[in-house]
Amino acid sequence: MNKKAQPTAKKGKSWRAKLNAWLHLWLGLASGIVVFIVSITGCLFAFQKEISEKVHHDILFVQPQQKATLPISTLMDYAQKALGPEKKVNYITTFKDKDRAWEFMTYMKGDPSAITYFGGVKYYEAVFLNPYTGEVVGHHDFKYDFFAIVKMIHWSLLLNGAVGEQIVGWSVLIFVILLITGLILWWPKKWTKATREQSFKIKWKASFKRVNYDLHNVLGFYAMAIALVLALTGLVWSFKWFQNTVYVVAARSITPPAHKNGVSDTTLAGTPQRGLDIAFERLQHEMPDVKRIGLSAPDTGKAAVVYMSAYWGNEVYYDRDDFQFDKYTGKMLARVTKKDRNAGERLILMNYDIHVGAIGGIIGKIIAFIVSLICASLPVTGFIVWWGKGKKKDKKKVKVVEKVVPAAV
């Protein structure tokens, strides 16, 4: 006697799948606002160099000339007069391009107990000089600069101290977990034509709910790899333990190489030697292909040295040689090149350039911009998905109640 085949009961989700979905939902709700803010400010900052050069072209560029630039010490004196005696020049950026003004920066921290970034910075300004004439072509207050504020929102939600940095850091760490749990939720159980269509394409002609769902799932998948890179490079600044981990993994060592540190000859203190000019002119002569030379103003300490960095790229910071010079004689005391750094040091130096996409040139910055924009959209589309499910459940409850309650007599 043939027995009818009994229908097999539909298996429910495993506890692992339920846990993954629960984590994705509640961690997303907990960190969504911060992730949105950090991502959208990352979008705004992506092209800050190009936008700033366009907006502030009159103070960043000068008429190129064929004559030699003035001595760096003379230019620093002009900049110092423009800033006033209370605001000491901290850092100088010079350019190989003949049409660029040279930047003389002054910065001082403010109240360490201040709540916001504005209270935590006493001043943050720069004067821009024509390197051929010494003329001050611009004076800019970076404390209230649009992109400086955007950067600090991105860095610490515009809060002063470690609190804002920790909020951002933990939210970004949660975002990394969300990317992983999201990939697990996205992964089809079976790879069929229908699941491929659903997983890799957005159905633009479908309902709003379906388009929103696809925007969350599909764009999240396509952006995941770069989003992880952006998030992990951000964590390098947020947590010292994470930076140390990255260093150890890349260097395969817990001990960094010893780099020489020099000291100026204190027996020459007070002599009329133009150490700063000699050192700077030497770098210009021996390294004519560098795009920028950055230098710190000489410290007041007798044995202090002059620090200079020669950058081989127009915008990136990792590709550089670092120098120390005797501030009295201009003698080179130490030099660290790319070859002198191990893989861990090189990766940490690359962190900023990777994070903003500059390491890939304009294409890298476009990719970083697009992925940051997608990352900003994920908390929004995810919230709409969750909110829609809640509305759907409410409608089902109403229908059940309507069936149970008898009609009024």
N, C-alpha and C positions, 0 to 999 in steps of 0.2 A: 504494500500500500504506500503510495507516494504521499509524502508529507509536504505541505506547502512550506517553502523557505521562509523562515522568520526574518523580518527586516532587522538589520543590524542597527543597534543604537548608535546614534551619532556621538562620536567622542568629543568631549569638551576640551577646552584649552588646558594644557599642562600647567602645573604650578609655576614652572619657569617662565612660560609665556605670560601668565597672569602677573607675575612679579615684574617682568620686564615692562609690560604695559603700564603697570601701576607706577613704577619708577619714572617712566617717560612722562606720564601725565603730571604727577605731583612735583617732580623736580622741575619740569617745564613751567608750571604755574608759579613755583617759588622763585625762580630766577629770571622769568620772562622779561620783566621790566628792565632789569639791569642789562641783560643780554641785548635787548633792543637798543638801549641808550649807547652801549659800548660799540655795537655794530654800526649804528647810524653815524656816530662820530668818526668811526673808522672810515666810512665812505667819504665824509666831508674832508677828512685829512689826507686822503689818498693823493690828491693833486694840489696840495698846498703850495708846493714849490712853483708850479706852473701858474697858479692863480695869483700868488703873491708877486711874482715877477711881472705879471701883467698889470696888477692893481698898483704896485709901488715901483713901477718902471723908472720913474723920475728920480728916485733916491738909490736904486740898486744898480743903475747903469750910468756910465759917463761917456763922453766923446773920446774914442780911442786916440792915442797919440804915439808917435814913434820914439819920443825921448824916454830916458830912463825914469823909473819911479823914484820918489824921494826916499831917503833912508827911513827904515821902519821906526826908529826911535824918534825921528822928527815928526812923522805922522802920528805917532802915539802921543806926543806932546800936544799937537793940535787937537786931537780927539779929547785928551784930558781937559784942555781948556774949555772945550765945548760942553763937556759933561759937568764941569765944576770940580772943585777940590775934594768934595765929600764923596763923590762917586768914582771910585778907582776903576780904571780899565782892567778887566779880568782876562778877557780872551780876544784874540784878533784873528780874523779870517781874511786871507789874501787870495787872489785869483790869478791864474795865468792869463785868462782872457783879458785882452786889453781894454774891453769896454765895460768891465765890472768895477763898481766902487768897492772899496775895502771896508770891512765891517769891524768896528771896535765896540765890544760888548762890555757892559757893566751889570753885575747881578749881586744882590745880597738878600739873604733869607730874612723873613720878618718874625713875627711872634710865633714861637713854636707851639703855643697853646691855642692859637687861632683856630676857629672852626672851619673857615673856608680857605681856598687857595689865595684869595686876595689879601687876607690877613697874614698868610704865611710867607708872602713875598714883600719885602720892603721896597725894592725897585728892581726892574729888569728892563734895561734900555740899551739902545745901540745908536752910535753915530756912524754915518757913512761918509767916507772921504774920497775925494778924487786923488788917486795915488800919485798923479803927476804934478799937481799944484798944491795939494794939502787943503783944498777948499772943502768945507763941510757941505755936502749936497743933501743931507737928510739927517733927521733925529727922530727915531721911532721908539715909542713906548710899547715894548713887547708884553708888559704885564697885562695890558688890556687889548692886545692884538687878538683878532677873531680866532686865528688858528691856534694861538697859545691857549686860549680858553677852551677851544674844542679838544685840544690835546689833553688838558687837565680834566675835562669831563670824562674823556676816554680812559684816562689813567686812574682817576680817583673820585669820579663823580663831583669834581670841583671841591672836594673836601680836603682839608689840610691834614697832614700826618698820615699815619699808617691805617687808620680806620677805613677811609675810602678805598685805599689800595687793597685792603683785605676783602672788602665787600666785592670789589670788582674781581679780585683773584679767585675767590671761592665761587662766584657766579660763573666765571669762565671755566673753572674746573667742572662744575655741574654741567655746563654746556658740552664739554667733551664727553661726559657720560651720556648726555642726551643724543649726541651724534651716534654713539655706539648702539644705544637702545633703539634709536630710530632706524638704524640700518637693519637691526634684527626684526623690527616690526615690518619694515618694507620688504624684506626678503620673501619672495613667493615660495609657497610650499611645493608647487610644481611649476616647472618652466615650460609653459605652453604658449601658444600664440596669443591667447587672450591675456594671460598674466604678463607677457612681455609688453603688450599694448598698454596695459594698465600701469605697469611699473615704470615705463620709460617715456610715455607720451602724456601730454596734457590734453584733455578733451575740452577744447575751448567752446564748443557748441552745446555742451551739457549745461545743467542747472548751476546756479551760483555755488551751491554746496559742493557739488562734484568738482567744479573748477578750483574752488578753494582747497579741497582735499588733495587734488592733484598738485597744486602749487606747493603745498606743504611736503608731500611725499616725493614727488618727482624732482623738484628743484633742490630739495634737501639732499637727495641722493647724488645729484650731479655736483653739488657744491661741497660734498662731505670731505673729500681729500684735502682740498685747499683750505677749507674751514678748519680742519684739524691742525694744519700747519699754522694758520693765523692764531688759533687759540693756544697752541702749545708754545709758540714764541712769545705770546703774551704772558703765559705762566712763568717764563724765565725771569721776568721782572717782578712778578707778584710774590714768588716764594723762593727764598734763598736755597732751600733744600731741593727744589726742582732744578734750579740753575746748577747746583752741585751735581745732581744726578745726570743732567745732560752733559756736563763737562766730563764726568767719570766715564760715561758710556762712550763718548766720542774719543777721549784721550786714552781710554783703557788704562788709566792710572789715577790715583788719588793725589799724587804729588805733582804740582805744576813745575815746569822747568824754571831754573833760577836765571833771572835776567839781571844784568849788571845795573846797579844804581850809582850814579856819580855824585860828587860834591864839588862845589866851586872852590877854587884856591883862596882861602880866607886871608892869606898873606898879601893878596892883591886888593883887598877891600879898600875902597876909596880912591883907587887909581882911575885915571881918565879913560881907561880902555872902553871901547865901544863894543862890548861883547855881544850885545843883542844884534847890532847891525852886522858885525862880522859873521855871526852864526847864520843869520838870515840870508845874507848875500852868498854865503857858501852853499846853502841849500839851493838857492836859485841857480847858481852856476853849475853845481854838480848834478842837479836833478831837473833839467829843463823841461822834461815831459810831464811832470806832475801837474795836475789840474788845480789843486788848492794847497796852500800851506797854512796850517792853523798853529798858533802859538799862544802860550800862556804868558801874561805879563810877569816879569821877573819878581819873585818873592822878595820881601824885605830881609829875610834871614840871610846872614852872612854866607853860609855854606850852600844856600839854595841854588838850584840850577834853572836854566831856561828849558822848558819843554816845548818841543815842536813836533808836528805830525805832517807828513807829506802824503797827500791823498792822490791816488792814481786815477780815480774816477771823478766825474763831474758832480755826482750826488752821493754815491755810496760811501760808507764810513769804514767798512771792513778792510778794504784793499789799501793799506797804508803802511808806511814805515814810521816808527816813533824814535825820536832823538832826545838826547840830553846834552846841553852845552854849558860850559863854564860861563857864568854871566859876566865875568870880568874880561876874559880873553877871547871868548867865542870858540874855544877849543871843544871839539866833539868828545864827550865823555862816555856816551853809550848810544847804541843803535840796535833796534829790534825790528827785523824784517819779517815778512810772511814765512820765510824758511825757518826762522828762529822760534816760531810758535808751533805748538803741537796742535793736533786736530781739535781738541777740546777748546783751546783758546781761539782758534780760527772760527769755530762754530758759534761761540759766544759773541765774538766780534761781529759776525754776520747777522746776529739775531734781529737787530733793528731793520737792516736792509731787507731781510726776508719778510719781516712782519708787515712792512709798508709796501712790499712788492717792488721796491726800487732795484733789487738785485737782478730783476728781469727787465730792467729798462721800462720804457713806456708801456710795453705789452704786459709786463709783470704788474704794473700799477693799475692797468685796466682790469686785469683779472682779479686783483685784490679788491678793487672797487665793486665789481659785479658780485663777487662772493660775499663781501661784507653786506651788500644790499640784500642778498638772499638771506643771509644770517639774521638781518634785522626783520625780515618778513616772517621768519619761521615762528617766533613767539606769537605774532598776530594771527597767522593762518592756523596755528595750533590751537590758540584760544577759541577761534571761531568754530573749529571742528568740535572741541569739547563743549562749547556752549550750545551748538546745534544738537548734540547728542542728549544734553540735558533737557532741551525743549521737546525732543522727540519722546523721551521717557514721560514727561509731564502730560503730553497729549494722550499717551497710552493709558495713564492712570485715570484721566478724565473719562475716557471711553468706558473703562471697566466700571467706574462709579455709575455712569449713566445707565448701564445694563442692569445693575443690581437694584438701584432705587426704583420702586414702583411708581407708576404714573399717578399724578394727583387726582383724587376723586372729585 
